[in-house]
């Protein structure tokens, strides 16, 4: 129903993909639907099942090889996919970034998603609301403070192209930041300034996790490309598991009935009923 409400012409195919995502990732139906709809809208897939399935496969493969669940990854994607797409961050880069944060902080998908959204807003020098629930915003002063903190590490957020100053690719900035950040002593004030400048307790913690675990980001990015068919395989395993459990339950019930319902037990049961009826008759 959710896919029909969302106005998809291929609502049935979208619903089938949502069901597969739900089964493969052990997600609720609501999260599965929201996750696919948010990904589709952010990256302008226009309901392209092949592209959405590829995203699901890549993310599912990452969850199979790292300490991150599909539920958390889907929640992070739902929150931050739109900002990622606006910042020209590919779905695989977005996945590896939030996946690294989730795996290394274990603070949950929505926390990582909101932090990633705020980080991108700072990198792209975009002010505005980060989270509707908390009313958290990034303002012009925050943006200036963050750019200064980045430049203090010898990393520029801008470049000149054809005589025009423009912002660099966010992932390229983060990659350079990771090198510079990890080269500093942990007590160096420039590290603390960068983390404080990003604003917010969780954003700072998540940025630190991403920069200090950049090798994990690169590992996940590589794993994403290997995920073809992983979601279907996972869904089939889940289906087989459920079938096995149902068969086991069926066999146990049959065995119970066979052991309990014997001629002797039936005769004894009927005899007890007869005695009860005779007693009631005498009582009446």
C-alpha positions as CSV (number, residue, x, y, z in Angstrom):
1,X,0.0,0.0,0.0
2,X,2.8,2.4,0.9
3,X,4.3,2.2,-2.6
4,X,0.9,2.9,-4.2
5,X,0.5,5.9,-1.9
6,X,3.9,7.1,-2.9
7,X,2.6,7.2,-6.5
8,X,4.9,4.6,-8.1
9,X,3.7,3.2,-11.5
10,X,5.6,0.1,-10.6
11,X,4.3,-0.1,-7.1
12,X,4.1,-3.9,-7.1
13,X,7.7,-4.3,-8.1
14,X,8.8,-1.7,-5.4
15,X,6.7,-3.5,-2.8
16,X,8.5,-6.8,-3.7
17,X,11.9,-5.1,-3.4
18,X,10.8,-3.6,0.0
19,X,9.8,-7.1,1.1
20,X,13.2,-8.5,0.1
21,X,14.9,-5.7,1.9
22,X,12.8,-6.3,5.0
23,X,13.7,-10.0,4.9
24,X,17.4,-9.6,4.1
25,X,18.0,-6.9,6.6
26,X,15.6,-8.0,9.3
27,X,13.9,-4.6,9.1
28,X,10.4,-3.5,9.9
29,X,8.1,-3.0,6.9
30,X,7.8,0.7,7.7
31,X,11.6,1.3,7.7
32,X,12.1,-0.8,4.6
33,X,9.6,1.3,2.7
34,X,10.9,4.6,4.0
35,X,14.5,3.6,3.2
36,X,13.8,2.7,-0.4
37,X,11.6,5.7,-1.0
38,X,14.2,8.1,0.5
39,X,17.0,6.5,-1.5
40,X,15.0,6.7,-4.7
41,X,14.0,10.3,-4.2
42,X,17.5,11.5,-3.2
43,X,19.3,9.9,-6.1
44,X,16.5,10.4,-8.7
45,X,16.3,6.7,-9.6
46,X,12.6,7.2,-10.6
47,X,11.7,3.8,-9.2
48,X,14.4,2.0,-11.2
49,X,14.4,-1.4,-9.5
50,X,17.8,-2.3,-10.9
51,X,19.5,0.7,-9.3
52,X,17.7,0.4,-6.0
53,X,18.5,-3.3,-5.9
54,X,22.2,-2.6,-6.5
55,X,22.1,-0.1,-3.6
56,X,20.5,-2.7,-1.4
57,X,23.0,-5.4,-2.5
58,X,26.0,-3.2,-1.8
59,X,24.8,-2.1,1.6
60,X,23.7,-5.6,2.6
61,X,27.1,-7.0,1.7
62,X,28.8,-4.4,3.9
63,X,26.5,-5.4,6.9
64,X,27.6,-9.0,6.3
65,X,31.3,-8.2,6.8
66,X,31.2,-5.4,9.4
67,X,29.7,-4.6,12.8
68,X,26.8,-2.7,11.4
69,X,23.2,-3.9,10.9
70,X,21.0,-3.2,7.8
71,X,18.5,-1.6,10.1
72,X,21.0,1.0,11.2
73,X,22.4,1.5,7.7
74,X,18.9,2.0,6.3
75,X,18.0,4.5,9.1
76,X,21.2,6.5,8.3
77,X,20.4,6.4,4.6
78,X,16.9,7.6,5.2
79,X,18.1,10.6,7.2
80,X,21.1,11.7,5.1
81,X,20.7,10.4,1.5
82,X,19.1,13.7,0.3
83,X,22.0,15.8,1.6
84,X,24.5,13.3,0.2
85,X,23.0,13.5,-3.3
86,X,22.9,17.3,-3.1
87,X,26.6,17.3,-2.3
88,X,27.4,15.0,-5.2
89,X,28.3,12.2,-2.9
90,X,27.6,8.8,-4.6
91,X,25.5,6.3,-2.8
92,X,28.4,4.0,-2.3
93,X,30.5,6.8,-0.7
94,X,27.5,7.7,1.5
95,X,27.1,4.1,2.6
96,X,30.8,3.7,3.4
97,X,30.9,6.9,5.4
98,X,27.8,6.3,7.6
99,X,28.8,2.6,7.8
100,X,32.2,3.5,9.2
101,X,30.6,5.8,11.8
102,X,28.0,3.2,12.9
103,X,30.5,0.4,13.1
104,X,33.1,2.3,15.1
105,X,30.8,4.3,17.5
106,X,27.8,1.9,17.8
107,X,25.6,4.9,18.4
108,X,22.9,3.9,16.0
109,X,21.9,4.7,12.4
110,X,19.9,7.8,12.9
111,X,22.7,9.4,15.0
112,X,25.2,8.6,12.3
113,X,22.9,9.9,9.6
114,X,22.2,13.2,11.3
115,X,26.0,13.6,11.9
116,X,26.8,12.9,8.3
117,X,24.2,15.4,7.1
118,X,25.7,18.1,9.4
119,X,29.3,17.3,8.3
120,X,28.3,17.6,4.6
121,X,26.5,20.9,5.3
122,X,29.7,22.3,6.8
123,X,31.8,21.0,3.9
124,X,29.5,22.4,1.4
125,X,29.0,25.6,3.3
126,X,25.3,25.2,3.5
127,X,23.4,26.7,6.5
128,X,20.1,25.4,7.7
129,X,18.4,22.8,9.9
130,X,20.1,19.5,10.6
131,X,17.4,17.8,12.6
132,X,13.7,18.8,12.8
133,X,13.2,16.9,16.0
134,X,15.9,18.8,18.0
135,X,15.8,22.0,15.9
136,X,19.6,21.8,15.5
137,X,20.9,24.2,12.8
138,X,24.1,25.1,11.1
139,X,24.6,28.9,10.8
140,X,27.0,31.1,9.0
141,X,29.2,31.5,12.1
142,X,29.5,27.7,12.3
143,X,30.5,27.5,8.7
144,X,33.3,30.0,9.1
145,X,34.6,28.4,12.2
146,X,34.7,25.0,10.5
147,X,36.5,26.3,7.4
148,X,39.1,27.9,9.5
149,X,39.6,24.7,11.5
150,X,40.0,22.7,8.3
151,X,42.5,25.2,6.8
152,X,44.6,25.1,10.1
153,X,45.4,21.5,9.1
154,X,46.7,22.6,5.7
155,X,43.6,21.4,3.9
156,X,41.6,23.7,1.6
157,X,37.9,23.4,1.1
158,X,38.0,25.4,-2.1
159,X,39.7,25.2,-5.4
160,X,40.0,27.4,-8.5
161,X,38.6,26.0,-11.8
162,X,38.7,28.0,-15.0
163,X,39.4,31.1,-12.9
164,X,36.4,30.5,-10.7
165,X,36.6,29.6,-7.0
166,X,34.4,26.6,-6.1
167,X,34.1,24.1,-3.3
168,X,36.0,20.9,-3.6
169,X,34.4,17.4,-3.6
170,X,33.4,16.6,0.0
171,X,35.0,13.1,-0.1
172,X,38.3,14.5,-1.4
173,X,38.3,17.0,1.5
174,X,37.7,14.3,4.0
175,X,40.4,12.1,2.6
176,X,42.9,14.9,2.9
177,X,41.6,15.7,6.4
178,X,42.1,12.1,7.5
179,X,45.7,12.2,6.4
180,X,46.4,15.5,8.2
181,X,44.3,14.7,11.2
182,X,46.0,11.4,11.9
183,X,49.4,12.8,11.4
184,X,48.9,15.1,14.4
185,X,49.6,14.2,18.0
186,X,46.4,13.4,19.8
187,X,47.1,16.3,22.2
188,X,47.4,18.8,19.3
189,X,44.8,21.6,19.7
190,X,44.1,21.6,16.0
191,X,42.5,18.2,16.3
192,X,40.2,19.4,19.1
193,X,39.4,22.6,17.2
194,X,38.3,20.7,14.2
195,X,36.0,18.4,16.2
196,X,34.6,21.3,18.2
197,X,34.1,23.3,15.1
198,X,31.8,20.7,13.5
199,X,29.3,21.5,16.3
200,X,27.3,19.1,18.4
201,X,28.5,16.3,20.7
202,X,27.5,13.5,18.3
203,X,28.8,15.2,15.1
204,X,32.2,15.7,16.6
205,X,32.3,12.1,17.8
206,X,31.2,10.8,14.5
207,X,33.7,12.9,12.5
208,X,36.5,11.8,14.7
209,X,35.4,8.1,14.1
210,X,35.4,8.6,10.4
211,X,38.7,10.4,10.1
212,X,40.6,8.0,12.5
213,X,39.1,4.9,10.7
214,X,39.5,6.1,7.1
215,X,40.9,2.7,6.2
216,X,37.5,1.2,7.3
217,X,35.8,3.6,4.9
218,X,38.0,2.5,2.0
219,X,37.4,-1.2,2.9
220,X,33.6,-0.7,3.0
221,X,33.7,1.2,-0.3
222,X,35.4,-1.8,-1.9
223,X,33.0,-4.2,-0.3
224,X,30.0,-2.3,-1.7
225,X,31.1,-3.1,-5.2
226,X,31.2,-6.8,-4.4
227,X,27.6,-7.0,-3.2
228,X,25.8,-8.1,-6.4
229,X,23.0,-10.6,-5.5
230,X,23.8,-10.5,-1.7
231,X,20.3,-9.2,-0.7
232,X,18.5,-12.0,-2.5
233,X,20.8,-14.5,-1.1
234,X,20.3,-13.2,2.4
235,X,16.5,-13.2,1.9
236,X,16.6,-16.8,0.7
237,X,18.6,-17.8,3.8
238,X,16.0,-16.1,6.0
239,X,13.1,-17.8,4.1
240,X,14.9,-21.2,4.5
241,X,15.4,-20.5,8.2
242,X,11.7,-19.8,8.7
243,X,10.7,-22.8,6.6
244,X,13.1,-24.9,8.7
245,X,11.6,-23.6,11.9
246,X,8.1,-24.2,10.7
247,X,9.0,-27.7,9.6
248,X,10.6,-28.4,12.9
249,X,7.5,-27.1,14.7
250,X,5.3,-29.3,12.5
251,X,7.4,-32.3,13.2
252,X,7.4,-31.7,16.9
253,X,3.7,-31.3,17.0
254,X,3.2,-34.5,14.9
255,X,5.5,-36.4,17.3
256,X,3.6,-35.0,20.3
257,X,0.2,-36.1,18.8
258,X,1.6,-39.5,17.9
259,X,2.9,-40.0,21.4
260,X,-0.1,-38.6,23.2
261,X,-3.0,-39.9,21.0
262,X,-2.7,-43.6,21.5
263,X,-5.6,-46.1,21.7
264,X,-5.0,-46.6,25.4
265,X,-5.0,-42.8,26.0
266,X,-8.2,-42.4,23.9
267,X,-9.9,-45.2,25.8
268,X,-8.8,-43.7,29.1
269,X,-10.1,-40.3,28.1
270,X,-13.5,-41.6,27.0
271,X,-13.7,-43.6,30.2
272,X,-13.1,-40.4,32.2
273,X,-15.8,-38.6,30.3
274,X,-18.3,-41.4,31.0
275,X,-17.5,-41.3,34.7
276,X,-18.1,-37.6,34.7
277,X,-21.4,-37.9,32.9
278,X,-22.6,-40.6,35.3
279,X,-21.6,-38.5,38.3
280,X,-23.5,-35.5,36.9
281,X,-26.6,-37.6,36.3
282,X,-26.5,-38.9,39.9
283,X,-26.0,-35.4,41.2
284,X,-28.9,-34.1,39.2
